[in-house]
Amino acid sequence: MLSQKITELREAAGMNKSELGRKVGVSDVTISYWESGAVKNISSNNLVPLASALGISVSELLDDPLKEKPGLEWAISVCDNGGRRVLTRPEVVVESLKKRLEELK
């Protein structure tokens, strides 16, 4: 279960909820909701920074749902600004994340 996985990875990394929240760009309350399972769908805008903060890939965080789709190992699913789900290469997401992190500084 994703909520349990987030808790286990956060604790293994020695972070409290506030520290993880700062790295992801959300509040500690949001982390609590994710870990309790109260929020079942984490937005794709938060999945990349969450996985990064926990030191794993989005696929690993989500139990690698792309394994069953041969040829799409290079792609991850994200939402574009219009809310549509698209497949994109990880390096595109990384560049987008870098820009977002720069904006937050």
C-alpha positions in Angstrom: 0.0 0.0 0.0 1.4 3.4 -1.0 0.6 5.1 2.4 2.6 2.4 4.3 5.4 2.6 1.7 5.8 6.4 2.2 5.9 6.0 6.0 8.5 3.2 5.8 10.7 5.0 3.3 10.5 8.3 5.3 11.4 6.6 8.5 14.2 4.6 6.9 15.6 8.0 5.6 15.5 9.3 9.1 13.1 12.2 8.2 10.1 13.4 10.1 7.0 14.5 8.3 8.0 18.2 8.4 11.4 17.5 6.8 9.8 15.4 4.0 7.1 18.0 3.5 9.7 20.7 3.0 11.6 18.6 0.4 8.4 17.8 -1.5 6.9 21.3 -1.1 3.8 20.4 0.9 2.9 20.7 4.6 3.5 18.0 7.2 -0.3 17.7 7.5 -0.4 16.6 3.8 2.3 14.0 4.5 0.2 12.8 7.4 -2.8 12.5 5.1 -0.8 10.5 2.5 0.7 8.2 5.2 -2.7 7.6 6.9 -4.3 6.8 3.5 -6.8 9.6 4.0 -5.7 10.9 0.6 -5.5 8.0 -1.9 -4.6 9.9 -5.0 -1.4 11.9 -4.8 -1.2 14.5 -7.6 1.4 13.8 -10.3 2.9 17.2 -9.5 3.8 15.8 -6.1 4.8 12.3 -7.1 8.2 13.2 -8.7 9.4 15.4 -5.8 8.1 12.8 -3.3 9.9 9.9 -4.9 13.1 12.0 -5.2 12.9 13.0 -1.6 12.6 9.4 -0.6 15.5 8.4 -2.9 13.5 6.2 -5.3 11.9 6.5 -8.8 8.2 7.2 -9.3 7.9 3.7 -10.7 9.4 2.2 -7.6 7.1 4.3 -5.4 4.1 3.1 -7.3 5.3 -0.5 -7.4 6.5 -0.1 -11.0 3.2 -0.2 -12.9 5.0 0.3 -16.2 6.7 -3.2 -16.0 3.6 -4.7 -17.6 3.8 -2.3 -20.6 6.8 -3.4 -22.7 8.7 -0.6 -24.4 7.5 2.0 -22.0 10.2 1.5 -19.4 11.6 5.0 -20.3 8.3 6.8 -19.7 6.4 8.0 -16.7 2.9 9.2 -16.5 2.4 12.9 -15.5 -0.4 15.4 -15.8 0.2 18.4 -18.1 -1.2 21.9 -17.2 -4.5 21.0 -18.8 -4.9 18.0 -16.4 -4.5 15.4 -19.2 -2.4 12.3 -18.5 0.6 12.0 -20.8 3.6 9.8 -21.0 6.9 11.6 -21.0 10.6 10.8 -20.7 12.0 11.0 -17.1 14.6 13.6 -18.2 11.7 15.9 -19.2 10.2 15.6 -15.8 13.6 16.1 -14.1 14.1 19.4 -16.1 10.6 20.5 -15.1 11.3 19.6 -11.4 14.6 21.5 -11.5 12.8 24.6 -12.7 10.2 24.2 -10.0 12.9 23.8 -7.3 14.6 27.0 -8.6 11.2 28.8 -8.4 10.9 27.7 -4.7 14.3 29.1 -3.7 
